[in-house]
Amino acid sequence: MHTSVRVPGGLDGIAMVVIDSKVSKVYLSRHITEPPTVAKHLFAAWKRGDEYSGIEVATSTTVQKLFKVTYGPRGATHFFQGCSKEPQGYSCAYSYEGSAMPMHVRGSRNAGYEVRSISYLAD
């Protein structure tokens, strides 16, 4: 479904998962007004392996990049470092042993925030 209004995330409105002709899960574009909440939602979706939940708050390209690597519960522990202002929005970072994963959040309180890109930094 596509709306005539630009909404945050890659869903452009709504997505439904149908199993045996029954709707089993509904995903909606989210209007989130705080950058840390968007970053935490995307990270939690990645931990669960739930790409549609990630697309609720991030662009499709961002979710594809993040989900290329499966979150491993026995892997490196990630720590949320908070968000800091950057020229076009916010950088909300997760650090893990020897590395960091900044999530670049764009938007506004009125329009809602979304993760537009992620990057990886290594020590």
C-alpha positions as a Markdown table, in Angstrom:
| # | Residue | x | y | z |
|---|---|---|---|---|
| 1 | Met | 0.0 | 0.0 | 0.0 |
| 2 | His | 1.3 | 3.4 | -0.8 |
| 3 | Thr | 0.1 | 6.7 | 0.7 |
| 4 | Ser | 0.3 | 10.1 | -0.8 |
| 5 | Val | 2.1 | 11.3 | 2.3 |
| 6 | Arg | 5.7 | 10.5 | 3.0 |
| 7 | Val | 5.9 | 8.4 | 6.1 |
| 8 | Pro | 9.0 | 7.3 | 8.0 |
| 9 | Gly | 10.5 | 3.9 | 7.2 |
| 10 | Gly | 10.4 | 1.8 | 4.1 |
| 11 | Leu | 6.9 | 0.4 | 4.4 |
| 12 | Asp | 5.2 | 3.5 | 2.9 |
| 13 | Gly | 2.2 | 2.6 | 5.1 |
| 14 | Ile | 1.3 | -1.0 | 6.0 |
| 15 | Ala | 2.4 | -4.6 | 5.3 |
| 16 | Met | 0.6 | -7.7 | 6.3 |
| 17 | Val | 1.9 | -11.3 | 6.6 |
| 18 | Val | -0.7 | -13.8 | 5.5 |
| 19 | Ile | -0.5 | -17.5 | 6.4 |
| 20 | Asp | -3.2 | -19.9 | 5.2 |
| 21 | Ser | -5.4 | -16.9 | 4.2 |
| 22 | Lys | -5.3 | -15.4 | 7.7 |
| 23 | Val | -3.4 | -12.2 | 8.6 |
| 24 | Ser | -0.8 | -13.4 | 11.1 |
| 25 | Lys | 1.1 | -10.1 | 11.6 |
| 26 | Val | 0.6 | -6.4 | 10.6 |
| 27 | Tyr | 3.4 | -3.9 | 10.3 |
| 28 | Leu | 2.8 | -0.2 | 10.2 |
| 29 | Ser | 5.0 | 2.8 | 9.4 |
| 30 | Arg | 5.8 | 4.3 | 12.8 |
| 31 | His | 5.7 | 8.0 | 13.7 |
| 32 | Ile | 8.4 | 8.1 | 16.3 |
| 33 | Thr | 9.4 | 11.5 | 17.7 |
| 34 | Glu | 12.7 | 10.7 | 19.4 |
| 35 | Pro | 15.9 | 9.6 | 17.6 |
| 36 | Pro | 17.0 | 7.1 | 20.3 |
| 37 | Thr | 13.7 | 5.3 | 20.1 |
| 38 | Val | 14.1 | 4.8 | 16.4 |
| 39 | Ala | 17.6 | 3.4 | 16.8 |
| 40 | Lys | 16.5 | 1.0 | 19.6 |
| 41 | His | 13.5 | -0.2 | 17.6 |
| 42 | Leu | 15.8 | -1.0 | 14.6 |
| 43 | Phe | 18.4 | -2.8 | 16.8 |
| 44 | Ala | 15.7 | -4.9 | 18.5 |
| 45 | Ala | 14.2 | -5.9 | 15.1 |
| 46 | Trp | 17.7 | -7.0 | 14.0 |
| 47 | Lys | 18.2 | -9.0 | 17.2 |
| 48 | Arg | 14.8 | -10.8 | 16.5 |
| 49 | Gly | 15.6 | -11.3 | 12.8 |
| 50 | Asp | 12.4 | -9.3 | 11.9 |
| 51 | Glu | 13.1 | -7.3 | 8.8 |
| 52 | Tyr | 9.6 | -6.0 | 8.5 |
| 53 | Ser | 9.8 | -4.5 | 12.0 |
| 54 | Gly | 13.0 | -2.8 | 10.9 |
| 55 | Ile | 11.4 | -1.3 | 7.9 |
| 56 | Glu | 8.8 | 0.3 | 10.1 |
| 57 | Val | 11.5 | 2.8 | 11.2 |
| 58 | Ala | 14.3 | 2.6 | 8.6 |
| 59 | Thr | 14.7 | 2.7 | 4.9 |
| 60 | Ser | 14.7 | -0.5 | 3.0 |
| 61 | Thr | 18.3 | 0.0 | 1.9 |
| 62 | Thr | 19.4 | 0.4 | 5.5 |
| 63 | Val | 17.5 | -2.7 | 6.7 |
| 64 | Gln | 19.0 | -4.7 | 3.8 |
| 65 | Lys | 22.5 | -3.6 | 4.8 |
| 66 | Leu | 22.0 | -4.3 | 8.5 |
| 67 | Phe | 20.4 | -7.7 | 8.0 |
| 68 | Lys | 23.2 | -9.0 | 5.7 |
| 69 | Val | 24.8 | -10.0 | 9.0 |
| 70 | Thr | 22.7 | -12.1 | 11.3 |
| 71 | Tyr | 22.7 | -10.9 | 14.9 |
| 72 | Gly | 24.4 | -13.6 | 16.9 |
| 73 | Pro | 23.5 | -13.9 | 20.6 |
| 74 | Arg | 26.9 | -15.5 | 21.3 |
| 75 | Gly | 28.7 | -12.8 | 19.3 |
| 76 | Ala | 29.9 | -9.4 | 20.5 |
| 77 | Thr | 27.8 | -7.6 | 23.1 |
| 78 | His | 26.4 | -4.3 | 21.7 |
| 79 | Phe | 26.1 | -1.2 | 24.0 |
| 80 | Phe | 23.8 | 1.7 | 23.1 |
| 81 | Gln | 25.9 | 4.9 | 23.3 |
| 82 | Gly | 23.1 | 7.4 | 22.8 |
| 83 | Cys | 22.6 | 9.9 | 20.1 |
| 84 | Ser | 24.6 | 13.0 | 19.1 |
| 85 | Lys | 23.7 | 15.8 | 16.7 |
| 86 | Glu | 25.3 | 15.7 | 13.3 |
| 87 | Pro | 24.8 | 18.2 | 10.3 |
| 88 | Gln | 21.8 | 16.5 | 8.8 |
| 89 | Gly | 20.2 | 14.9 | 12.0 |
| 90 | Tyr | 21.5 | 12.5 | 14.6 |
| 91 | Ser | 24.0 | 9.7 | 14.9 |
| 92 | Cys | 22.8 | 7.0 | 17.3 |
| 93 | Ala | 25.6 | 4.6 | 17.9 |
| 94 | Tyr | 26.0 | 1.1 | 19.2 |
| 95 | Ser | 29.5 | 0.0 | 20.2 |
| 96 | Tyr | 30.9 | -3.5 | 20.5 |
| 97 | Glu | 34.3 | -4.9 | 21.1 |
| 98 | Gly | 36.7 | -2.9 | 18.9 |
| 99 | Ser | 34.0 | -1.4 | 16.7 |
| 100 | Ala | 30.9 | 0.8 | 16.5 |
| 101 | Met | 27.8 | 0.9 | 14.4 |
| 102 | Pro | 26.4 | 4.5 | 14.0 |
| 103 | Met | 22.8 | 4.7 | 12.8 |
| 104 | His | 22.2 | 8.0 | 11.0 |
| 105 | Val | 18.7 | 9.2 | 11.9 |
| 106 | Arg | 16.9 | 11.9 | 9.9 |
| 107 | Gly | 13.5 | 13.6 | 10.2 |
| 108 | Ser | 11.8 | 15.8 | 12.8 |
| 109 | Arg | 9.4 | 15.5 | 15.7 |
| 110 | Asn | 6.6 | 16.6 | 13.4 |
| 111 | Ala | 7.4 | 14.3 | 10.4 |
| 112 | Gly | 8.8 | 11.5 | 12.5 |
| 113 | Tyr | 12.3 | 10.1 | 12.6 |
| 114 | Glu | 13.8 | 7.2 | 10.6 |
| 115 | Val | 17.2 | 5.5 | 10.2 |
| 116 | Arg | 18.4 | 6.5 | 6.8 |
| 117 | Ser | 21.8 | 4.8 | 6.9 |
| 118 | Ile | 24.2 | 2.8 | 9.0 |
| 119 | Ser | 28.0 | 2.7 | 9.0 |
| 120 | Tyr | 30.6 | 0.6 | 10.7 |
| 121 | Leu | 33.7 | 1.8 | 12.4 |
| 122 | Ala | 36.6 | -0.3 | 13.5 |
| 123 | Asp | 39.5 | 0.5 | 15.9 |
